[in-house]
Amino acid sequence: MNDQMKETQNLADKVMFPTYGRVPITLVRGEGCRVWDEDGKEYLDFVGGIAVCSLGHSAPLVSQALANQSKTLVHVSNLYYTKPQTELAQLLVGNSFADRVFFCNSGAEANEAALKLARRYSMEKFGTGRHTIISMTGSFHGRTMATLSATGQEKIQKGYDPLLAGFKFVPFNDLSALEEAVDDSICAVMLEPIQGEGGVVCPQEGYLKGVKEICLKRNLLVIFDEVQVGMGRTGKLFAHEHYGVTPHIMTLAKALGNGLPIGAMLSTEDLSSTFGPGSHATTFGGTPLVTAVAKAVVKSILEDGWLDNCRAMGEYFRGRLGDLQKKYAFIKEVRGVGLIVGVELDQAGAPVVDACREKGFLVNCAQEKVLRFVPPLIIGKEEIDALVEALDEIFGAM
Ligand SMILES: Cc1ncc(COP(=O)(O)O)c(C=O)c1O
């Protein structure tokens, strides 16, 4: 490691909160599916900013939209109408179950909006005492007080007591547990169609439909958190499209801006009057700058063939990983949809992550034992082959 790279890291460790267990590389440049560190070493990026940079790094259409809009209008406040915000909302509504959009700045903030909307709607429609939200064990919904209270992982909640009241957890993929948990205090059920941070956990056949049926029977709202798996990650614009079921509320962030911070909460028309003037707001939500970029991103995902590429490359990738599974008994399962791919090992994944980095591949690990791959949707066979060959060598030496 050169002195400059060490210097940057030493300084960062001194002046910033140590909230992140960082990998000892300093990244300075990215292009397509590749990034480079301060030493000039190249990496193929199968993390993509954790499912954010779906069109790749330094995507020309992003740079162009950013440059153009930055010279036109960056921010004016939501006191006023702006065109990019309206056009992005129209694009999202036109390509989803939803009729209404609220823009914010992150996944957690989109989920905050969803939780607030669900509670307020229930209060207006059914009165007080019906405010509890059921979410899933192993879920991840963010780090704000409400979203960590909704997150079914003790390690995320540790040390932040008292958590917000009004959250209840049931196991993912267990319809009977959900049915049993519903009582008169419940207003909504919140879940990720595919759990990302939970270790790429996919819904069983009929599960999401079953959740919706239970909710409809009991007048509960269904909230799908598509922050990680939305925006084309699974080969359809939204993950729930694979399962023939729509929510009442959906949250988005991550890939929506390809790296610019933006979140969105979408819902059906009947919920819209609940968020009347003054009920919810954010200064930076949906600035002309980020929404102009997000509009270009969504259009490209829809029109430039990336959903097809995602489906084809996801299938190819899982096929090649399946071959590795036949060879190495410590691979328990290969799973995923489109380009959210998990490889569950019977041992810690961290040494594999480190070995991949040594060989020039960025990958990461969820829940200690699940290697998670969420590369840009523009990835090709050659790049997948290169990673699989590196994994074969690493696994062979284990
Ligand atoms: C499913 C899901 N929801 C919410 C979040 C929180 O998003 P953010 O980090 O933008 O607040 C994440 C982040 O990983 C996520 O994966």
The ligand as a Gaussian input file, in Angstrom:
#p B3LYP/6-31G(d) Opt

LIG

0 1
 C      -34.379000      -3.199000       2.239000
 C      -33.728000      -1.947000       2.757000
 N      -34.491000      -1.010000       3.318000
 C      -33.977000       0.128000       3.791000
 C      -32.620000       0.365000       3.747000
 C      -32.068000       1.630000       4.292000
 O      -31.687000       2.469000       3.267000
 P      -30.724000       3.713000       3.537000
 O      -29.410000       3.143000       3.939000
 O      -30.690000       4.447000       2.230000
 O      -31.348000       4.514000       4.618000
 C      -31.785000      -0.598000       3.164000
 C      -30.330000      -0.386000       3.114000
 O      -29.554000      -1.281000       2.928000
 C      -32.347000      -1.789000       2.661000
 O      -31.595000      -2.739000       2.112000

